[in-house]
Amino acid sequence: MTTMTRRTLLGAAMLTGLAACSSHDPLDSNGSGSGGSSVTVGSANFTESEIIAELYAQILEKAGVTVKRQMQIGARDVYVKALKDGSVDLVPEYSGNLLQFFRGSSTATDETSVMDALRKVVPSGMSVGEPSAAQDADSWCVTSEFSKAHDVTSLADLAKLDSLKVGGNPELKERPYGPKGLTKVYGVPASKIAFTALSDSSGPLTVKALTSGAVDLVDLYTTTPAIKEQNLVVLEDPKHLIVAQNVVPLMTTKVADKHRDQLAKVSHALTTDDLIAMNRRAQGGEKASASTIAKDWLGAKGLA
């Protein structure tokens, strides 16, 4: 190799190195991507949350953003802490439960008032995006046999029972809409309630605990396919113990400033029926991955 050739290659290498340095955002600690930064997308520890997180991740990737994934992080307490410390930038959320997490004393119940209140209580450094029409609320369910045997069709009917075996996620025990809410709002004596922790977030174990008679009443998400498949009875909630639960992105202000409009495309297109169909693909015989389900949905909506 000639001296001139070596000098030419060395110069090209130096220019490449300088270009790489000049494109790096010194304020960014997350690596490379759109605008010199990446976005870490996380989810709660249940399938639907991971699917919605994939919708967010993939639409950001389509816009040229480098996306990192931390799926199935855990319950709300865990991923909100991750948002605060910056290890996660974006997660799917549900408006009413998130509002009660930040301010349990809120009296908002309908979609508009819940979102208005939520925007006011989100901690500094965080933001909520556009809410979707899609809702996945908690619901209290019994089997059709239990409903008929005890004449129970509403949460208001539970107070007349001699005892009540309740099942749900471990954190449900302390949630405002959990057993404490049944006591406070519907007058079910706490001494009559026996709580069983079921750690699969409205999944097959929770459904089996109900249908086998291990528990009388379980908390299931309203988009759970088993509600219809197992002919379960969703108890009426005349006093609005469970508030509106629109799907909404919860993110750091950094992500909101740059990517709010992209994420809004998902929110504007997502429906409750979409969630039910996607959950069925994940939980039924197909057992499709969250990534595949999200990719197919975005394509069907013209967002891929």
Secondary structure, 3 states (H helix, E strand, C coil): CCHHHHHHHHHHHHHHHHHHHHCCCCCCCCCCCHHHCEEEEEEECCHHHHHHHHHHHHHHHHCCCEEEEEEEEECHHHHHHHHHHCCCCEEEEEHHHHHHHHCCCCCCCCHHHHHHHHHHHCCCCEEECCCCCCECCEEEEECHHHHHHHCCCEHHHHHHCCCEEEEECHHHHHCCCCHHHHHHHHCCCHHHEEEEECCCCCCHHHHHHHHCCCCCEEEEECCCCHHHHCCCEECECCCCCCCCCEEEEEEEHHHHHHHHHHHHHHHHHCCHHHHHHHHHHHHCCCCCCHHHHHHHHHHHCCCC
